[in-house]
């Protein structure tokens, strides 16, 4: 083992994966979405753990997805004419941007793969599998148009042909996302009309929770991307489970909504003999 370690260190500076890749620092997550490469992901989930430190999240958790699925989706968007020939190429193509014809890119991958084998040898296969088969909790990856489940909610906006759509992000960080979609087609659109989106206290219980009222910016704008430079259909806003918001449009009534709260599958439940829950009305008119 000591000899193998020394070999890796001596080759690190001239191989596609150097020794720093083996630290426990997080690796940048590919920017991906169902409609093309995403321009912004949640800052709290914009990195994934290295393959040597899998993210321990419940596989049943809402928002937890296999990294392999994200890589497949991202590679199809970034390289529509190039099919990864193995898992190593899938992982590599998802994490770097390679330029050239399919033949040129395959040649680059072959050279880099050989360099990786020179450094890691027999460990290559299990390292790649461990990276691809871990579960992560991305925030900002949009559902497909018209995709439905109990965590995706679309509500038409009065006097428009658009709807707001809420879709889940990381359940551990209690992150939800909002975007605008064409009500008929379900296709996402960027800021289709003049508006302001505000986070506000719950008007039913303003004395509880946050008392801060603040204007919300899109994730792309928060990452320094100008509105005109946001790719079509990629704009989205980062919200939190249980957050109350108001959509304000000039000359029209404001639209208020509260983000659903997801029950985490790992939340402990008290046994009936240890806890009795009294059921009282939540709101009394």
N, C-alpha and C positions, 0 to 999 in steps of 0.2 A: 504493500500500500504506500509507504513513504516514497518509493521509487516512482510510482505512477503519479503521485502528487507533484514531484519535482518535474516530471516530463510535462505535465499540464502547464506549470508555471513558466517553463522555458519557452513553450510554444505560444503562450497566450497572446503575446504582442503581435503575432503575425497570422492569427487565425480569425475567422469571422465571429467567433464567440470567444471573447477574452475572459480572463479570470474574474473580472468584475461581474460577469453574468451569473457567477455562482454565489454571490452574496445574497443576503436576505432583503436587499432593497427591492421595492416593487418595480415591476416592469410596466412600461407605459401600455395602456390598453388600446387596441385598435379603435379608431373612430368609425363606428358603424351604425347603420340604421336600416330599416327594412326598405326604405326608398332610395338608398344610396349612402355614401359615406357621410356619417354624421359630423357636423362641425363642432359640436360641443357635447360633452357628457358631464354628469354631475362631478363637481370637484371632489366630493367625498368618495366617489367610486370611479374616478377616472384612471385608477391604476389597478392592476391585479397583482396578486402575489407571484413570486417566482415559482417554477415547477418544483422547487425543493421545499416549499412551504405552502401546501395547499390551503385554500381558504376554507375554514370549517364552518359551513352554513348548512342548514337542513335542506335536503334535496326536495322536500315538499314545500319549502318556503316560497311564497308568492314573490316573483321577481328573480328567484335564483335560477340560473340557466347554465347549461354546460358550455364551457369556453369553446369547445369544438364547434358547436352550433353557430356561435358568433363568428368564429374564424371562417367557416364555410360561407356564411352570408357575406362577410366582408370581402373575401377573395373573389366571389362572384361579381361583386360590384366594382372592385378595383381592377380586376383582370378578367373581363368578360369573355375573352377569347383564349384563355389559358387555364387548363385543368391541372391542379396539383397531382403529381404522380404518386405521392406517398404522404404520410402524416408529417414528415419533416418539412416537406415543401409547403404543405398547408399552413403549418405554424409560421414558417419563415415568410411566406408571402403575405400573411396577415399582419406581420409586425414591421415589415420594411416596404418601401416603394421602389420597385425595380423598373427600369426603363428599357425599351427595346422591342424588337419583334419577338414572337413566341420562341423562335429558335435561339435568339440571343439570351432571352431570360432563362430558358432551360439550361443553356451553357453556364450562365452565372450561378444558377442553383446547383448544378453538378459540381462546380469548383468549390462553392461554399460548403456543400454537404461533405465533400471529401475532407476539407479542412476541419469541419466539425468532428468527423470520425477520427481524424488524426489526434484530436485533443481528448475526446471522451470515449472513443472506442465502443466497447460493448454496452456502455451505459446509455448510448444515444437513444436506443429504441424506448427504454422505459422512461427516460427523462421526457421525451416528446409526448409519450402517452400520458404521463402524469400531468403535464401541462394542459393538454387538450381535454382530459377527462375530469378536471376539477370543476367545481361549481362556483360561479361568481354572481354577484348581484349588481348588474349594470343599471345605470339610470340614464335615460335619454334615448333609448332605442325604441323607435315607434312601432306600434302594431301595424299589421297589414290593413289596407282599406277594408272596411266592413268586418274586420275581425272582431269577434265578440267573445267575452267570457264574463264571469261575475265581477271581475276587477276593472273592466274597461267600460266606461260610461260616456255616452254622447247625448248632449242636450241641445236641441235647436235654439238658436238665438232669435228672439222675436224680430220681425221686420227685416230679416236677412235670409239669404239662402245658405247660411253657414251654421255650424254647430260648434260648441266647445267639446273637446274630447279629453277625458281624464284617463290616464293609463299608468300602471304601477311602475315604480322603480325599485330601489333597494328597500326591502322590508326592514332590514336591521337598522337603517338610517331613517325609516319612516318617510321615505321620499315618494312623492307622486308627481306626475308630469301633466301638463296641459298643452294642447295645441288646438288649432282651428282646422276644421275639415269641411269640405263641401258636403252639405247634408244629403244630397242625392247620390253622389258617387262615393262618398267616404274618403276621397283623396285629400291629403293634408295640404294646407295653403299657409302662406305667410301673411300675418296681419292684414286681413282682407278689407278692413275698414278702419276709420279713425277711432281710437279707443285708448283708455288707460286701464290697466289691471292693478288693483290695489289689494293688499292683504289687510284685513280689518278684524277687530274683535268680534266675537260671536254676539250679535245683537240680543240674543235671548239670555246670555249670561256675560255681559260685558265686564263684570267684576272678576271673572275667572280667566285664567290663562293669560295670554299676552294682551297688553293694552296698547300695543304699538300699531299705528296705522302707517303703512308705507307703500309707495308705488313699486311695483315689481317689474323687473326687466327680464327679457328673454335670456336663456342660458347663453345663446350666441353673443348677445350684446355684453353680457357679464364677462365673456372671454375676449372682449375687445374687437369682435366682428361687427362692422358697420351694418346697419339695416339693409342697405342696398346690396351688400355682399353676401347676405345669407342665401344659401342655395334654395331654390324653390321647394316649398313643402318641408323644410327642415327646421323651421323656427319652433321653439318649445319653451315652456316656462317651468321652473322647478318650484313645486309646492310641497307641503308636508301633510301627512295624514291628519285629518281633523281640522285643517286650516280653513278659515272662512275668508272668502274673497268677494270682491265687487268689480264687475266689468262696467266701466263708465263710458258712455258714448254721448257726444254733444247733441243736445236737444231730444234725447230719448231717456226713458226710465232706466235706472241702473239695473243690472242683472246680478243678483247675489246668489252664491252657492257655497256649500261646505264640502270639503273633500272627504270621501269615506275614510273610515279608520279600519285597517286590517287587523285581524287577530293573529298574532304571531303563533305559528304552530308549536313553538317551544315554551309558550307561556304556561307556567305551572298553575294547576287548578287545585284548590283546596278540596279535601274530601268532605262529603256531606256532614260527617260527624264532627268536623272541625270548623265548619263555617255555614251559617244560614244566611241566605240572601233575601232581603225583604224587597218586594217588587212595588215600587211607588211610581206614580205618573211622572214623566219627565217634564212635561209642560202642562200647565193648567190655564185654560183660557179665561 
